[in-house]
């Protein structure tokens, strides 16, 4: 029997989010959602309309509770000159301490792009918006680290760092060691010993 209507929707969405994050949308069954959330199939469909509706709620929850809090130091009015390096190193520390048995790895949105939902216009729009948000935050971090660099050089370094972050989150699923090496190299490009941008 499913939970009564008094269930905590935030807890349900977070549990579903971790399922989708670990396995991908295509590989998650309704039965797994029932086990993870304690809701019956009818309750899931009543609350979210469909598995896709639950997934959409999980994506929004992922952005609001996982992605945006990590980007906050890069989105302030005055970004610290070491904020981007700290962001990269904090991401590496998180990846390094993941528990393979229980913790999802990589990025929910990057992983989703590789599923059947990658062809869905709404999902592509969400992934593109996420990339733009990440890129804007990284650009602010590069600009703060290299205040005398011209905008072309800042944009170029930001593009490289953004791509490296996405690559590392992808690698984290299959080769954590290489993901950490990539993040270490990336942090060095925006650290205190990095040469000034040309």
C-alpha positions as CSV (number, residue, x, y, z in Angstrom):
1,X,0.0,0.0,0.0
2,X,1.3,3.5,-0.9
3,X,1.8,6.3,1.6
4,X,-1.0,8.5,2.6
5,X,-1.4,11.9,0.9
6,X,0.7,13.4,3.8
7,X,4.0,12.2,2.3
8,X,6.8,14.7,1.8
9,X,7.0,15.5,-1.8
10,X,10.5,16.8,-1.5
11,X,11.7,13.5,-0.1
12,X,10.0,11.6,-2.9
13,X,11.5,13.7,-5.6
14,X,15.0,13.4,-4.1
15,X,14.7,9.6,-3.9
16,X,13.5,9.5,-7.5
17,X,16.3,12.0,-8.5
18,X,19.0,9.6,-7.2
19,X,17.4,6.7,-9.1
20,X,17.4,8.6,-12.4
21,X,20.9,10.0,-11.7
22,X,22.4,6.6,-11.0
23,X,20.6,4.6,-13.7
24,X,19.3,7.0,-16.3
25,X,15.7,7.6,-17.2
26,X,15.4,4.7,-19.6
27,X,16.6,2.1,-17.0
28,X,14.3,3.1,-14.1
29,X,11.1,1.1,-13.7
30,X,8.0,2.2,-11.9
31,X,8.5,-0.7,-9.5
32,X,11.9,0.8,-8.5
33,X,10.3,4.2,-8.0
34,X,7.7,2.6,-5.8
35,X,10.4,0.9,-3.7
36,X,12.6,4.0,-3.5
37,X,9.8,6.4,-2.6
38,X,7.3,4.3,-0.8
39,X,4.5,5.5,-3.1
40,X,2.2,3.3,-5.1
41,X,2.1,3.5,-8.8
42,X,-1.2,5.3,-8.7
43,X,0.2,7.8,-6.2
44,X,3.2,8.5,-8.4
45,X,0.9,9.1,-11.4
46,X,-1.6,11.1,-9.4
47,X,1.2,13.4,-8.0
48,X,3.3,13.8,-11.1
49,X,1.1,12.7,-14.1
50,X,3.7,10.2,-15.4
51,X,7.2,8.9,-15.0
52,X,8.3,11.8,-17.2
53,X,6.6,14.3,-14.9
54,X,8.4,12.8,-11.9
55,X,11.7,13.0,-13.9
56,X,11.1,16.7,-14.8
57,X,10.5,17.4,-11.1
58,X,13.7,15.5,-10.2
59,X,15.7,17.6,-12.8
60,X,14.4,20.8,-11.3
61,X,15.2,19.6,-7.8
62,X,18.7,18.6,-9.0
63,X,19.3,22.1,-10.4
64,X,18.0,23.8,-7.2
65,X,19.7,21.7,-4.6
66,X,22.8,20.3,-6.2
67,X,24.0,22.5,-9.1
68,X,23.1,26.1,-8.1
69,X,24.4,26.0,-4.5
70,X,27.7,24.9,-5.9
71,X,27.8,27.7,-8.4
72,X,26.7,30.4,-5.9
73,X,30.3,31.6,-5.2
74,X,30.7,32.2,-8.9
75,X,27.4,34.1,-9.2
76,X,27.9,36.7,-6.6
77,X,28.2,40.4,-7.3
78,X,32.0,40.3,-6.6
79,X,33.5,36.9,-7.4
80,X,36.6,36.0,-5.4
81,X,39.8,35.6,-7.4
82,X,40.1,32.0,-6.2
83,X,36.4,31.0,-6.4
84,X,36.8,29.0,-9.6
85,X,39.8,27.1,-8.4
86,X,37.9,26.3,-5.2
87,X,34.8,25.2,-7.2
88,X,36.9,22.8,-9.3
89,X,38.7,21.4,-6.2
90,X,35.4,21.0,-4.3
91,X,34.0,19.1,-7.3
92,X,37.1,16.8,-7.2
93,X,36.7,16.3,-3.4
94,X,33.0,15.3,-3.9
95,X,33.9,12.8,-6.7
96,X,36.7,11.4,-4.7
97,X,34.6,10.6,-1.7
98,X,31.5,9.1,-3.5
99,X,30.4,5.7,-2.3
100,X,30.2,3.5,-5.4
101,X,27.4,1.4,-3.9
102,X,24.9,4.2,-3.0
103,X,25.9,7.6,-4.4
104,X,25.1,8.7,-8.0
105,X,28.1,9.9,-10.0
106,X,28.6,12.4,-12.8
107,X,25.9,14.8,-13.8
108,X,22.2,14.0,-14.0
109,X,21.8,16.2,-17.0
110,X,24.9,15.1,-18.9
111,X,23.8,11.5,-18.3
112,X,20.3,12.2,-19.5
113,X,21.6,13.6,-22.8
114,X,22.9,10.1,-23.6
115,X,19.5,8.5,-23.1
116,X,16.4,8.4,-25.3
117,X,15.5,11.8,-23.7
118,X,18.5,13.3,-25.5
119,X,16.2,13.7,-28.5
120,X,13.4,15.4,-26.5
121,X,13.2,19.1,-27.3
122,X,12.3,20.1,-23.7
123,X,15.2,18.1,-22.3
124,X,17.6,19.6,-24.8
125,X,16.5,23.0,-23.8
126,X,17.1,22.2,-20.1
127,X,20.6,20.8,-20.9
128,X,21.4,23.8,-23.0
129,X,20.2,26.2,-20.3
130,X,22.3,24.3,-17.7
131,X,25.4,24.5,-20.0
132,X,24.8,28.3,-20.4
133,X,24.4,28.7,-16.6
134,X,27.6,26.7,-15.9
135,X,29.5,28.6,-18.7
136,X,28.4,32.0,-17.3
137,X,29.5,31.1,-13.8
138,X,32.9,29.8,-15.0
139,X,33.4,32.9,-17.1
140,X,32.8,35.0,-14.0
141,X,35.4,32.9,-12.2
142,X,38.0,33.3,-15.0
143,X,37.4,37.0,-15.2
144,X,37.9,37.3,-11.4
145,X,41.1,35.3,-11.5
146,X,42.5,37.2,-14.5
147,X,41.1,40.7,-14.2
148,X,43.5,42.2,-16.7
149,X,42.8,39.7,-19.5
150,X,40.8,40.7,-22.5
151,X,37.4,39.2,-23.0
152,X,38.5,37.0,-25.9
153,X,41.1,35.3,-23.7
154,X,38.6,35.1,-20.8
155,X,36.0,33.5,-23.0
156,X,38.5,31.0,-24.4
157,X,39.7,29.9,-21.0
158,X,36.1,29.7,-19.7
159,X,35.1,27.5,-22.6
160,X,38.0,25.1,-21.9
161,X,37.3,25.0,-18.2
162,X,33.5,24.4,-18.8
163,X,34.3,21.6,-21.2
164,X,36.7,20.0,-18.7
165,X,34.1,20.1,-15.9
166,X,31.6,18.4,-18.1
167,X,34.2,15.8,-19.3
168,X,35.2,15.1,-15.7
169,X,31.6,14.6,-14.6
170,X,31.2,12.2,-17.5
171,X,34.4,10.3,-16.7
172,X,33.5,10.1,-13.0
173,X,30.9,7.4,-13.9
174,X,33.5,5.1,-15.6
175,X,37.0,6.2,-14.4
176,X,37.2,8.2,-11.3
177,X,40.9,8.4,-11.3
178,X,41.1,10.1,-14.7
179,X,38.2,12.4,-13.7
180,X,40.2,13.5,-10.7
181,X,43.4,14.0,-12.8
182,X,41.5,16.1,-15.2
183,X,40.0,18.3,-12.5
184,X,43.5,18.7,-10.9
185,X,44.9,19.8,-14.2
186,X,41.9,22.1,-14.7
187,X,42.3,23.7,-11.3
188,X,46.0,24.4,-12.1
189,X,44.9,26.5,-15.1
190,X,43.0,28.9,-12.9
191,X,45.1,28.6,-9.7
192,X,47.6,31.0,-8.3
193,X,50.5,29.7,-10.3
194,X,48.7,29.8,-13.7
195,X,50.3,32.1,-16.2
196,X,48.4,35.3,-17.1
197,X,46.1,34.9,-20.0
198,X,47.5,36.3,-23.3
